[in-house]
Amino acid sequence: FTSQHKQDLKILPLMFPASSATAMRRFNNTFHHLSGFVLVGFSEWPKLEMFLFVIISIFYILTLLGNSAIIFLSRFDPKLHTPMYFFLANLSFLDLCYTSSTVPQMLINIHSHKRSISYVGCIAQLFIFLGLGSSECLLLSVMAFDRYVAICQPLHYTVIMHSRLCQQLATVAWITGFSNSLVQTVLTFLLPHCGQYRVESFFCEVPAMLQLSCVDTWINEVEMYAAVIVIKVIPVGLILFSYINIFRAVVRIQSSEGRMKAFNTCGSHLLVVIMFYGSAISGYAYMAPKSNSAKLKGKLLALFYGLITPMLNPLIYTLRNKDVKRAINKLLGREQEQGWNMA
């Protein structure tokens, strides 16, 4: 501390004699946290860490490659310039940024054993990660609406899902997601921590940060659960409503080939929804874990929706998707032709 800070520390007990110890802890906490937080991660299981480092590195590389391929193909193949692939490209870009906001820092902490993150870095990480995750929740409901229109209103699909509407829906998802993140980030970091700096996670997230507070956090928890209803529960309801109507429409399709194509298209999106929403909502059950096993389960759930789901999304959407396979083969064919011409 500077000489001025030392004088403030001496004066503080005189100004607040009844609660001088608490005041000094909060005053000291302000300066202490300027140096950052410690991300505990999986340090309590050192044998598990190095194994996870290798697995996480492989998953992260696959996430980058898979989602980048989706974005590239959706952008450069004219036959993929449809609302479905416009939203899929948005989802892939979200997943790229989503994982990149936490995984590199996680790998550095595991490898270096420093496990630290600056105060500003923690704020930025929480804001970006939560904003992207919230936007993805809303984007998945928009994608369900797109499939609903495509199957239930096929003759009016191109009229309803025009490019301007698609851009507006994607923009609303992004703006709403980051607005929610801004509110939660501000409320979370306004709480005093009173010298607590060990974050029981491998990245900065709201439930883990609330555990550091030395005051009652019921207002933050109410706001957080209200946000869960708006960002997660309501979109899930809209998705269920869309798929109930989709299922009714698919059953009425006479052609077995048509039914199979509809189920394949919607099945991929529904599987992504189940994985992402299921793991994300389940993570709140471990908001204040008491035992080591509960802590481990909460961290593994966070790892699942923070890394594994974004990695699986491109595979789910491409394994049974003939349009994407055709675009890949077309791209590879072009590369081979260019190689032969150069030879």
C-alpha positions in Angstrom: 0.0 0.0 0.0 1.0 3.7 -0.4 1.4 6.0 2.6 -2.1 7.4 1.8 -3.6 3.9 1.9 -1.9 3.2 5.3 -3.4 6.4 6.7 -6.8 5.4 5.5 -6.5 2.0 7.3 -5.6 3.8 10.5 -8.6 6.2 10.2 -11.1 3.5 9.2 -11.6 2.0 12.8 -12.2 5.5 14.2 -14.9 6.2 11.6 -16.6 2.9 12.1 -15.9 1.7 15.6 -18.8 -0.8 15.8 -17.8 -2.7 12.7 -14.1 -1.7 12.2 -13.0 -5.3 11.6 -15.6 -5.8 8.9 -14.9 -2.4 7.3 -11.1 -3.1 7.3 -11.7 -6.5 5.6 -13.8 -4.9 2.9 -11.3 -2.1 2.4 -8.4 -4.6 2.2 -10.5 -6.8 -0.1 -10.8 -4.0 -2.7 -7.0 -3.7 -3.1 -6.3 -7.4 -2.8 -8.6 -8.3 -5.6 -6.9 -5.9 -8.0 -4.3 -8.7 -8.2 -6.9 -11.2 -9.3 -8.4 -14.6 -8.4 -7.2 -18.2 -8.1 -9.1 -20.6 -10.3 -9.1 -23.9 -8.3 -10.2 -26.0 -11.2 -9.2 -29.6 -10.8 -6.2 -28.9 -8.6 -7.7 -31.1 -5.9 -7.4 -34.0 -8.2 -3.8 -33.7 -9.5 -3.8 -37.1 -11.1 -6.8 -36.1 -13.1 -5.4 -32.8 -14.3 -2.8 -34.0 -16.8 -5.2 -36.4 -18.3 -7.8 -33.6 -18.7 -5.1 -31.4 -20.2 -4.6 -33.8 -23.0 -8.3 -34.5 -23.5 -9.3 -30.8 -23.3 -6.6 -29.9 -25.8 -7.8 -32.5 -28.3 -11.5 -31.5 -27.8 -10.6 -27.8 -28.3 -8.7 -28.4 -31.5 -11.7 -30.5 -32.8 -14.0 -27.7 -31.8 -12.0 -25.1 -33.7 -11.7 -27.3 -36.8 -15.4 -28.5 -36.9 -17.0 -25.1 -36.3 -14.6 -23.3 -38.6 -15.5 -25.8 -41.4 -19.3 -25.2 -40.9 -18.8 -21.4 -41.1 -16.5 -21.7 -44.2 -18.9 -24.1 -46.0 -22.0 -22.0 -45.2 -20.3 -18.9 -46.4 -18.8 -20.1 -49.7 -21.2 -22.8 -51.0 -24.1 -21.1 -52.7 -26.4 -24.1 -52.1 -26.0 -23.6 -48.4 -27.2 -19.9 -48.5 -30.4 -20.8 -46.7 -31.9 -19.7 -43.3 -31.0 -23.1 -41.8 -27.3 -22.8 -42.6 -27.3 -19.1 -41.8 -28.4 -19.9 -38.2 -26.0 -22.9 -38.1 -23.1 -20.7 -39.1 -24.1 -18.3 -36.3 -24.2 -21.2 -33.8 -20.8 -22.4 -34.9 -19.4 -18.9 -34.5 -20.9 -18.7 -31.0 -19.4 -22.0 -30.1 -15.9 -20.9 -31.4 -16.0 -17.8 -29.2 -17.7 -19.6 -26.4 -15.0 -22.2 -25.9 -12.1 -19.7 -26.7 -13.3 -17.4 -23.9 -12.4 -20.1 -21.3 -10.4 -23.1 -22.6 -7.0 -21.3 -23.4 -6.9 -19.8 -19.9 -7.8 -23.2 -18.5 -5.0 -25.0 -20.4 -2.5 -22.4 -19.4 -3.5 -22.7 -15.7 -3.3 -26.5 -15.8 0.1 -26.5 -17.5 1.7 -23.7 -15.5 0.1 -24.5 -12.1 -0.4 -20.8 -11.5 -4.1 -21.0 -11.7 -4.5 -17.2 -11.5 -6.6 -14.7 -13.5 -6.6 -11.0 -13.2 -9.6 -9.1 -11.7 -10.3 -7.4 -15.1 -9.7 -10.7 -16.9 -12.2 -12.4 -14.6 -14.9 -9.8 -15.3 -14.3 -10.0 -19.1 -14.3 -13.8 -19.1 -17.6 -14.0 -17.1 -19.2 -11.3 -19.3 -18.2 -12.9 -22.6 -18.8 -16.5 -21.6 -22.3 -15.7 -20.1 -23.2 -13.5 -23.0 -22.3 -16.1 -25.6 -24.0 -18.9 -23.6 -27.2 -16.8 -23.2 -27.2 -15.9 -26.9 -26.8 -19.6 -27.8 -29.9 -20.5 -25.7 -32.0 -18.0 -27.7 -30.5 -18.9 -31.0 -31.4 -22.6 -30.5 -35.0 -21.5 -30.1 -34.8 -19.4 -33.2 -33.5 -22.5 -35.1 -36.4 -24.5 -33.8 -38.8 -21.8 -35.2 -37.0 -22.0 -38.5 -37.6 -25.8 -38.7 -41.2 -25.3 -37.6 -41.8 -22.9 -40.6 -39.9 -25.2 -43.0 -42.0 -28.3 -42.2 -45.3 -26.9 -41.1 -45.5 -24.0 -43.6 -43.4 -25.3 -46.5 -45.2 -23.3 -49.2 -44.6 -20.0 -47.4 -41.2 -20.8 -46.0 -39.2 -18.5 -48.4 -41.6 -15.7 -47.9 -41.6 -15.9 -44.0 -37.9 -16.7 -43.5 -36.5 -14.0 -45.7 -32.9 -12.9 -45.2 -33.9 -9.7 -43.3 -36.0 -11.6 -40.7 -33.2 -14.1 -40.2 -30.7 -11.3 -39.5 -33.1 -9.6 -37.2 -33.8 -12.8 -35.2 -30.0 -13.5 -34.9 -29.4 -9.9 -33.8 -32.1 -10.1 -31.2 -30.6 -13.3 -29.8 -27.1 -11.7 -29.6 -28.3 -8.4 -28.0 -30.6 -10.1 -25.5 -27.9 -12.6 -24.5 -25.3 -9.9 -23.8 -27.8 -7.6 -22.1 -28.5 -10.4 -19.6 -24.8 -11.0 -19.2 -24.2 -7.3 -18.6 -26.8 -7.2 -15.8 -25.5 -10.3 -14.1 -21.9 -9.4 -14.4 -22.4 -6.0 -12.8 -24.5 -7.4 -10.0 -22.0 -10.2 -9.3 -18.9 -8.0 -9.1 -20.6 -5.3 -6.9 -20.7 -7.9 -4.1 -17.9 -7.6 -1.5 -15.7 -10.7 -1.3 -13.9 -9.9 2.0 -10.6 -11.5 1.2 -12.0 -14.6 -0.5 -10.3 -15.2 -3.9 -10.4 -18.9 -4.5 -12.9 -19.6 -7.3 -14.2 -23.2 -7.1 -14.2 -23.6 -10.9 -11.8 -23.5 -13.8 -13.3 -20.3 -15.2 -15.2 -17.3 -13.8 -18.9 -18.0 -13.8 -21.8 -16.5 -11.8 -22.5 -19.4 -9.4 -18.8 -19.8 -8.5 -18.4 -16.1 -7.9 -21.5 -15.8 -5.7 -19.9 -18.3 -3.4 -17.1 -15.8 -2.7 -19.4 -13.2 -1.3 -19.4 -12.4 2.4 -22.9 -10.9 2.4 -26.3 -12.4 1.7 -26.7 -13.0 -2.1 -30.4 -13.7 -2.2 -31.1 -10.7 -4.5 -28.4 -12.0 -7.0 -29.8 -15.5 -6.8 -33.3 -14.3 -7.5 -32.1 -12.3 -10.4 -30.1 -15.2 -11.7 -33.0 -17.7 -11.5 -35.2 -15.1 -13.2 -32.7 -14.9 -16.0 -32.6 -18.7 -16.2 -36.4 -18.6 -16.8 -36.2 -15.9 -19.5 -33.0 -17.2 -21.2 -33.4 -21.0 -20.8 -36.9 -22.1 -19.6 -39.0 -19.9 -21.9 -36.9 -20.8 -25.0 -37.2 -24.5 -24.1 -41.0 -24.1 -23.9 -40.9 -22.5 -27.4 -38.8 -25.3 -28.7 -41.1 -27.9 -27.3 -44.1 -26.1 -28.8 -42.3 -26.0 -32.2 -41.4 -29.7 -32.1 -44.9 -30.8 -31.0 -46.3 -29.2 -34.2 -43.4 -30.5 -36.2 -44.1 -34.0 -35.1 -47.8 -33.7 -36.0 -46.8 -32.4 -39.4 -44.2 -35.1 -40.0 -46.7 -37.9 -39.1 -49.0 -36.6 -41.8 -46.3 -36.8 -44.5 -47.2 -39.7 -46.9 -43.7 -40.4 -48.2 -41.4 -42.4 -45.9 -38.4 -40.7 -47.5 -39.9 -37.3 -46.7 -40.6 -38.3 -43.1 -37.0 -39.6 -42.7 -35.5 -36.4 -44.1 -37.6 -34.3 -41.7 -36.7 -36.4 -38.7 -33.0 -36.3 -39.6 -33.0 -32.6 -39.9 -34.9 -31.9 -36.7 -33.3 -34.8 -34.8 -29.9 -33.2 -35.1 -31.1 -29.9 -33.7 -33.2 -31.6 -30.9 -30.1 -33.6 -29.8 -28.0 -30.4 -29.5 -30.8 -28.7 -27.5 -31.0 -31.6 -25.1 -27.3 -31.7 -24.5 -26.8 -28.0 -24.1 -29.9 -27.1 -22.1 -29.7 -30.3 -20.0 -26.1 -29.8 -18.9 -26.5 -26.0 -18.5 -29.6 -26.1 -16.3 -28.3 -29.1 -14.3 -25.2 -27.0 -13.5 -27.3 -24.7 -11.3 -28.1 -27.7 -9.0 -24.5 -27.6 -7.9 -24.4 -23.8 -7.3 -23.3 -24.2 -3.7 -21.7 -27.7 -3.5 -20.9 -29.0 0.0 -19.0 -32.2 -0.7 -16.0 -32.9 -2.9 -18.1 -35.2 -5.0 -20.7 -32.5 -5.6 -17.9 -30.1 -6.5 -16.5 -32.5 -9.0 -19.9 -33.1 -10.6 -20.5 -29.4 -10.9 -17.1 -28.9 -12.6 -17.6 -31.8 -15.0 -21.0 -30.4 -16.0 -19.5 -27.0 -16.6 -16.9 -28.7 -18.7 -19.5 -30.5 -20.7 -21.6 -27.5 -21.7 -18.5 -25.3 -22.0 -16.5 -27.6 -24.3 -17.9 -31.0 -25.2 -21.3 -29.7 -26.5 -19.6 -27.1 -28.8 -17.3 -29.8 -30.1 -20.1 -32.2 -30.8 -22.4 -29.7 -32.6 -20.6 -29.8 -36.0 -20.5 -33.6 -35.9 -24.2 -33.9 -35.1 -25.2 -31.5 -37.9 -22.9 -33.1 -40.5 -22.8 -36.8 -39.9 -26.3 -37.3 -41.5 -26.5 -34.1 -43.4 -26.3 -34.7 -47.2 -26.0 -31.0 -48.1 -22.9 -30.5 -45.9 -21.4 -33.8 -47.1 -21.9 -32.7 -50.7 -20.3 -29.3 -50.0 -17.3 -31.0 -48.4 -16.9 -33.4 -51.3 -17.3 -30.5 -53.7 -14.6 -28.5 -51.9 -12.2 -31.5 -51.8 -12.9 -32.2 -55.4 -12.0 -28.6 -56.3 -8.8 -28.8 -54.4 -7.9 -32.1 -56.1 -8.6 -30.6 -59.5 -6.5 -27.5 -58.7 -3.7 -29.8 -57.6 -3.9 -31.8 -60.9 -4.0 -28.6 -63.0 -0.9 -27.3 -61.2 0.9 -30.6 -61.8 
